[in-house]
Amino acid sequence: MRIICTLAACFGATSAFALEPQDISGTWRLAAATRKLVESNEVIEAYGGPRPTGWLTYGKDGRMMVICAFEGRTKPVANDKMSDEDRVHLHKTFFAYAGTYRIDGNKVTHDIDTSWNEVWSGTSQVRDVEYDGRTLTLKTPPFRFNVDGKMSVLTLLWERYP
């Protein structure tokens, strides 16, 4: 990891990091997910509770994959007995996509080629990124949340695995 010391760092402030792909390559486990509602500035749990599950992998080859499931998802009885309502609920409480990634300063861009939601396929998702060696924080720009349509900013805290 390359560290760029700033004048502020010499006086006890936090150092700035020049993030490189090798810094974040590997597997990350979702530790926390919060959602800030843009209209009210209220911060709430993003994915159904304090313990959603999620995995993020950045490969040294420049590819990435992410998968997340909300906490408290209802399990249908069986695939062949699911109602359309069950399917909608499962779709709204889950996301997954894969593609390539690139880093530019404090931003990581995911260029999506495959997604659970075809609206995202072929798009680029830009995230602000903070990295400290063991944790990775990704923050979205404001967007309409898929469950309720409210303008939101998500902050996802990932821990290096294992």
Salt bridges, closest charged atoms under 4 A:
GLU20 OE2 - ARG2 NH2 1.84
ASP84 OD1 - ARG87 NH1 3.56
ASP111 OD1 - ARG102 NH2 3.43
ASP113 OD2 - ARG63 NH2 3.11
ASP128 OD1 - LYS107 NZ 2.34
ASP148 OD1 - ARG35 NH2 2.66
GLU159 OE1 - ARG29 NH2 2.48
